[in-house]
């Protein structure tokens, strides 16, 4: 868990610096102490999920990036038909099933291409 906290803290510090913010400014926005902000950035402490959401919103990034370091780009939206992307936000089971089927077929396609290589 320590590595995870350090990685999250590193990414928060990186984003803060990229946005030319001080720890004091970030702490004020998040309504936490400067000491806690510093501890988070060094991986010695962690933020609540609510505060992580605030950080993601503030820096226009995803929780996936903050936690796992993976960037989900809008470029992927060009790769998927709109109906599949809409199914992600849908409560309609048929839409969700459609997306799951697409992912299954895509996985099979990738597997078959790997065996050819």
C-alpha positions in Angstrom: 0.0 0.0 0.0 3.0 2.3 0.7 4.0 2.1 -3.0 0.5 3.0 -4.1 0.4 6.0 -1.7 3.8 7.1 -3.0 2.7 6.8 -6.6 -0.5 8.7 -6.0 1.3 11.4 -4.1 3.9 11.7 -6.9 1.2 12.1 -9.5 -0.6 14.7 -7.4 2.6 16.7 -6.9 3.4 16.5 -10.6 -0.1 17.8 -11.6 0.1 20.5 -9.0 3.5 21.7 -10.3 2.3 21.5 -13.9 -0.6 23.8 -12.9 1.8 26.2 -11.2 0.2 25.7 -7.8 1.9 25.7 -4.4 1.1 23.1 -1.7 -0.6 25.9 0.2 -2.9 26.7 -2.7 -3.8 23.0 -3.2 -4.3 22.5 0.5 -6.7 25.5 0.6 -8.7 24.2 -2.4 -8.9 20.7 -0.8 -9.6 22.1 2.6 -6.8 20.2 4.2 -3.7 21.4 6.1 -0.4 22.1 4.2 1.3 19.5 6.4 -1.3 16.9 5.2 -0.9 18.0 1.6 2.9 17.5 1.9 2.5 14.1 3.5 0.2 13.0 0.8 2.6 14.1 -1.9 5.4 12.2 -0.2 3.2 9.0 0.1 3.2 9.2 3.9 -0.5 9.8 4.1 -3.5 9.5 1.8 -6.5 11.4 0.8 -10.1 10.3 1.1 -11.8 9.2 -2.1 -13.8 12.4 -2.0 -10.6 14.5 -1.9 -9.1 12.3 -4.7 -12.2 13.1 -6.8 -11.7 16.8 -6.0 -8.1 16.5 -7.2 -9.1 14.7 -10.4 -11.7 17.4 -11.1 -9.3 20.3 -10.3 -6.6 19.0 -12.7 -9.0 17.7 -15.3 -7.8 14.1 -15.0 -9.2 10.8 -14.1 -9.1 8.8 -10.9 -7.6 6.0 -13.0 -4.6 8.3 -13.7 -4.3 9.3 -10.0 -4.5 5.8 -8.7 -3.0 3.7 -11.5 -1.1 6.1 -13.6 -3.1 5.3 -16.7 -4.3 8.1 -19.0 -7.7 7.6 -20.6 -7.8 9.9 -23.6 -10.6 11.2 -25.7 -8.8 9.7 -28.6 -10.3 6.3 -27.7 -13.8 7.7 -28.4 -12.9 7.7 -32.0 -12.2 3.9 -31.9 -15.5 2.9 -30.4 -18.9 3.3 -32.0 -21.0 5.9 -30.2 -23.6 3.4 -29.3 -21.0 1.4 -27.3 -19.8 4.5 -25.5 -23.4 5.5 -24.7 -24.0 2.0 -23.2 -21.4 2.8 -20.5 -23.7 5.5 -19.1 -26.8 3.4 -19.6 -28.9 1.5 -17.1 -30.5 -0.4 -20.0 -29.3 -4.0 -19.6 -29.4 -4.6 -23.4 -27.0 -1.7 -23.9 -24.7 -3.1 -21.3 -24.9 -6.6 -22.8 -24.0 -5.1 -26.2 -20.9 -3.4 -24.8 -19.9 -6.6 -23.0 -20.3 -8.6 -26.2 -18.2 -6.1 -28.1 -15.4 -6.4 -25.5 -15.6 -10.2 -25.7 -15.3 -10.2 -29.5 -12.5 -7.6 -29.3 -10.6 -9.8 -26.9 -11.1 -12.8 -29.1 -9.8 -10.8 -32.1 -6.7 -9.7 -30.2 -6.0 -13.3 -29.1 -6.3 -14.6 -32.6 -3.9 -11.9 -33.8 -1.3 -12.8 -31.1 -1.4 -16.4 -32.1 -0.7 -15.5 -35.7 2.4 -13.4 -34.7 
